[in-house]
Amino acid sequence: MLKISDAKFFEKRLMKRVERAVFDELGQADFFETSVSVVDGETIKSVNASARGVDAVTDVLSFPYFEKLSLPVSAQAFSDADMDGDRVMLGYILICRERAEEQAAEFGHSYARELGFLTCHGLLHLLGFDHILPEDEEKMTAVQRAVMERVGLKA
């Protein structure tokens, strides 16, 4: 379940559709809670500088609460301390609206497509995906493509 702040109604609906598609694509039950904030360039630049030492605006930042999840995972794999009722806090995501708008124009697609992609990308990072090694990047890219097709936002 996404808890979304500072987003417009259509952005929230889109992000929730993407979230459902991510879990469906991965065959993962959704007993997670994730905080997502849509922020401006200055905010994400500040967080990027303090968290990663990179003094620049970026499109999305993900802060997972778990180092590496082995999917699919069940709720029983988590301790009571990880649970808030029947949900596990997965982490939080910041998405920069300004950068998403710029990238949509740069790549020649809609803002909705870019926002959907960034939401998907951020969620996959929280779920343990990464793109540092080429083989990991291939896996993540394949899931991103499939999710974007599921929600009708393919490139």
PLY file of the C-alpha trace (Angstrom):
ply
format ascii 1.0
element vertex 155
property float x
property float y
property float z
element edge 154
property int vertex1
property int vertex2
end_header
0.00 0.00 0.00
1.41 3.34 -1.03
1.04 6.29 1.30
1.46 9.19 -1.09
2.02 12.81 -0.14
2.21 16.03 -2.12
0.82 14.43 -5.27
-2.07 15.41 -7.49
-5.08 13.09 -7.68
-4.16 11.69 -11.11
-0.58 11.10 -9.93
-1.81 9.12 -6.92
-4.10 6.97 -9.09
-1.28 6.27 -11.53
1.23 5.39 -8.81
-1.24 2.99 -7.20
-1.85 1.29 -10.57
1.89 0.88 -11.01
2.25 -0.51 -7.50
-0.41 -3.17 -8.19
1.29 -4.05 -11.47
4.70 -4.43 -9.77
3.36 -6.88 -7.20
1.33 -8.77 -9.84
4.34 -9.02 -12.15
6.53 -10.36 -9.34
3.89 -12.73 -7.96
4.39 -11.03 -4.61
1.58 -10.58 -2.09
1.25 -6.93 -1.14
1.41 -6.72 2.63
3.83 -3.80 2.46
3.51 -0.13 3.16
5.61 2.40 1.27
5.75 6.17 1.69
6.06 8.14 -1.52
6.50 11.91 -1.70
6.44 13.98 -4.86
8.87 16.81 -4.25
10.47 19.78 -5.95
14.02 20.01 -7.27
15.48 21.78 -4.25
14.09 19.20 -1.85
15.41 16.19 -3.74
18.76 17.92 -4.29
19.09 18.52 -0.56
18.20 14.92 0.31
20.50 13.60 -2.43
23.37 15.67 -1.00
22.83 14.60 2.59
22.06 10.92 1.89
24.40 10.17 -0.99
26.87 13.04 -1.05
25.67 14.04 -4.53
24.82 17.74 -4.74
22.47 17.48 -7.72
18.81 17.18 -8.60
17.84 13.62 -9.43
14.60 12.04 -10.60
13.97 9.42 -7.88
15.52 8.35 -4.60
14.65 5.12 -2.82
15.41 4.34 0.79
14.75 0.65 1.52
14.28 -0.57 5.07
15.62 -4.01 4.12
18.95 -4.68 2.45
17.95 -7.51 0.14
14.63 -9.31 -0.07
14.39 -12.72 -1.68
11.12 -12.63 -3.60
8.51 -13.84 -3.26
8.55 -13.35 0.48
5.79 -14.04 3.00
4.71 -11.89 5.91
5.93 -14.65 8.23
9.52 -13.88 7.17
9.35 -10.60 9.08
9.54 -10.04 12.81
6.85 -8.36 14.87
9.13 -5.31 15.03
8.91 -5.03 11.21
5.11 -5.13 11.26
2.66 -2.31 11.75
-0.54 -4.24 12.18
-0.63 -6.48 9.14
1.78 -4.40 7.01
5.58 -4.30 6.72
7.14 -0.90 6.13
9.16 -1.38 2.95
10.81 2.04 2.80
10.24 5.38 1.18
10.58 6.99 -2.20
11.04 10.59 -3.28
10.12 11.53 -6.84
11.02 14.93 -8.27
8.07 16.25 -10.29
10.22 18.87 -12.08
12.80 16.30 -13.18
10.08 13.86 -14.26
8.51 16.59 -16.42
11.90 17.44 -17.94
12.72 13.80 -18.66
9.31 13.19 -20.24
10.04 16.04 -22.66
13.62 14.85 -23.26
12.52 11.28 -24.01
9.47 12.32 -26.03
6.82 10.62 -23.95
4.13 11.69 -21.50
4.60 12.86 -17.95
2.36 9.96 -16.88
4.72 7.48 -18.52
7.73 9.03 -16.78
6.02 9.18 -13.38
4.89 5.58 -13.77
8.40 4.48 -14.66
9.95 6.33 -11.71
7.39 4.83 -9.34
8.13 1.35 -10.69
11.88 1.92 -10.52
11.70 3.18 -6.93
9.53 0.27 -5.79
11.83 -2.27 -7.39
14.78 -0.79 -5.50
12.83 -1.15 -2.25
12.12 -4.77 -3.15
15.82 -5.51 -3.59
16.42 -4.91 -7.31
19.45 -2.97 -8.46
21.26 -2.07 -11.66
24.89 -1.91 -10.66
25.91 -5.21 -12.29
24.87 -5.82 -15.92
22.98 -9.02 -15.10
21.07 -7.27 -12.32
20.29 -4.36 -14.63
18.90 -6.80 -17.22
16.55 -8.34 -14.63
15.38 -4.97 -13.37
14.88 -3.61 -16.89
12.82 -6.66 -17.88
10.51 -6.25 -14.89
10.19 -2.51 -15.52
9.22 -3.15 -19.15
6.64 -5.76 -18.17
5.13 -3.50 -15.49
4.91 -0.55 -17.86
3.13 -2.75 -20.40
0.70 -3.96 -17.72
-0.34 -0.38 -17.00
-0.39 0.67 -20.66
2.61 3.00 -20.42
5.18 1.28 -22.59
7.71 3.46 -24.36
0 1
1 2
2 3
3 4
4 5
5 6
6 7
7 8
8 9
9 10
10 11
11 12
12 13
13 14
14 15
15 16
16 17
17 18
18 19
19 20
20 21
21 22
22 23
23 24
24 25
25 26
26 27
27 28
28 29
29 30
30 31
31 32
32 33
33 34
34 35
35 36
36 37
37 38
38 39
39 40
40 41
41 42
42 43
43 44
44 45
45 46
46 47
47 48
48 49
49 50
50 51
51 52
52 53
53 54
54 55
55 56
56 57
57 58
58 59
59 60
60 61
61 62
62 63
63 64
64 65
65 66
66 67
67 68
68 69
69 70
70 71
71 72
72 73
73 74
74 75
75 76
76 77
77 78
78 79
79 80
80 81
81 82
82 83
83 84
84 85
85 86
86 87
87 88
88 89
89 90
90 91
91 92
92 93
93 94
94 95
95 96
96 97
97 98
98 99
99 100
100 101
101 102
102 103
103 104
104 105
105 106
106 107
107 108
108 109
109 110
110 111
111 112
112 113
113 114
114 115
115 116
116 117
117 118
118 119
119 120
120 121
121 122
122 123
123 124
124 125
125 126
126 127
127 128
128 129
129 130
130 131
131 132
132 133
133 134
134 135
135 136
136 137
137 138
138 139
139 140
140 141
141 142
142 143
143 144
144 145
145 146
146 147
147 148
148 149
149 150
150 151
151 152
152 153
153 154
